[in-house]
Amino acid sequence: MQYTDRYRSPLGDILLAADELGLTGLWFEGQKYFACGLDDAHQAGSVPALETATRWLDAYFSGQEPTVSVPLHFTDTPFQNEVWALLCTIPYGQTRSYGEIARQLAARRGMARLSARAVGSAVGRNRISLLVPCHRVVGTNGALTGYAGGLERKAALLALESAGQEPPSTR
């Protein structure tokens, strides 16, 4: 069973979803793939992962690097789950390119190379925004490309992390 809660952020309302194992979703209202993977039988409620995620978001949007650890429960393809786990290793305030992630994943798998486009597709389908920091993935030469929550939000999130101050509202 999945449980949901809402969170009001400076960048728009957020829908959170979790089950007994951990957070399964975090989406900005209206983003691409909004609530993708959310069980039809979900219900509003509270589980420890939702409470912990709220504390994480409070710290994050106050301009601090969150120190609380939120349990995550990936429920997609093994490839997507592997890419998302790799995204979790990108440090706060830093970015990586799709190509860098593809090379890192290829090395882990003992492969000569892996398609940056395949990585990009998995990054774009990330169901746990912010905590799985897909906003920290950029194009070649640091270009801001693709973000299901919108490029304005991506820029605001990166600015928040680099400046340590609350982002302006995009409304």
N, C-alpha and C positions, 0 to 999 in steps of 0.2 A: 504494500500500500504506500502510495506517495501522499505526502502532506505538503501544503503550500502556505506561504505567507507573503506579504507585500512589504516593500521597503521604499521609502521616499528618499531619493538621492538628489544632489544638486544637479544631476544630469538627466533626471527623469525617474519615473516610477520603475521599480524592479519587481519581478515575480521570482520568488525562490521556491524550489521544490526539493524535497528530501524524502528518503525512506529510513528504515531503521539502521542502515549501514553508513549512510552519509548523504551529502548534498548531491543531488542528481541534476539540478538545473538552476541557472541564474540568467534571466533574460531581461533586457530593458524593454519596457512596453513598446510595441510597434516595431521591434527590430526584425530583421530577416530571420526566418525559422523560429519565430516567437513560440514558446511552449512546445517546441518539437520534442517528442519523447515523453511528454507529460501523460500519465495514465488517465484514461477517461474517468476512472473511478476515484480520482484524487479527491482529497477533502482538505479544507482549511483546518489547520491544527498546529501542534507544536511537537517537535522531536528535538533532541539535543543538537543535531546538526544545524537546524534552522536558527536556534538560539545562538550558537557559536558563530554562524555566518553573519548574523546581525551585528554581533560585537566586532567581527572582522571589518564589516562595511563601515561601522561607526568610526573605527580607527582610520581606515583607508581614506574616507572622505573628509576627515579632519586634517589630512595632510601628513599623517604618520604612517610609517611602514608597519603593517599589522604584525603582531607577534603571536597572536592566537592561531592555533592550527585547526583548520576545519577539515573534518573527514570528508573525503570525496568518494563518490561511487559512480565510476564510469560504466555505462551500460550499452556501449555501441560496439562497432567492429573492433577486432584486435588491433588493426592498423590505426584506426582513429584513437583508440585508447592509448596506444604507444606514443603517437604524436602528442596527444594532450598531456601525458605524463612528462614528456620532454619539455613542453611549454612551461610546466611547473618549475623547471630548473632555471628559467631565465630570471636573474635577480631583479628585484625592485629597482626601478629607475634605469634599467638597461634595456637594450633591444637586440634582436637577432634577425637576420634576414631569412627568408624562406629557404634560400640556397644553403645557408649555414646549418639550418635545422635538417635539411635533406642530407647533407654530408655527415652530420653527426649521427643521424639515424642509420644511414648506410654503413658507417663504421661499426656501429653496435651490432648490426645484422651480418657483418662480414661481407658486405657487398661493395663492388667497385663504385657504384653510384646509385642514386635514387632520385626520382623526378621531384623537382621543387614544386611542380604543379600538383602532383599527388599530395604532397605535404600541404600545399595551399588549400586544396579541397578539404582536407581533414581539419585544418585550422578554421576554415570558414564555417564548419558544421559544429564547432565547439558549443556544447550545451551549458557549460558552466563558466560563463563570462566572468571577467575580472579575477576570480580565484585561479582559474586556468587562464593565464594572462595572454590571450591571443592578441590583445591590443599592443603588446610589446614586439610583435612580429611585423617587420617592415620589408619593403622592397629593396632592390639593389640600391646602393648609395643612400640608404636611409629614407627613401621615398615612402610617404604614407599611402598605402594601398589597402583596399578591401578591409572592411570591418562591418560585421553584421549589424552592429549598433549605430553605424554611420561614422563617416570620417571626422565630423565635428567632435563627436564623443571621443573617438580615438585620440585626436589631437589634445583634447582637454585632459584625458587620463594620463597621457604621456607628460603633459605640462605639470599636472599635479604631482606626479612622481619625481620629476626633475627639479621642481621648484619647492616642493614641500608645502604648498599652500592650496587652499580650497579653490577648485576650478570655478569659473563663472558659469552661470546657468546658460544653457543653449536654447532656452524657450523664448 
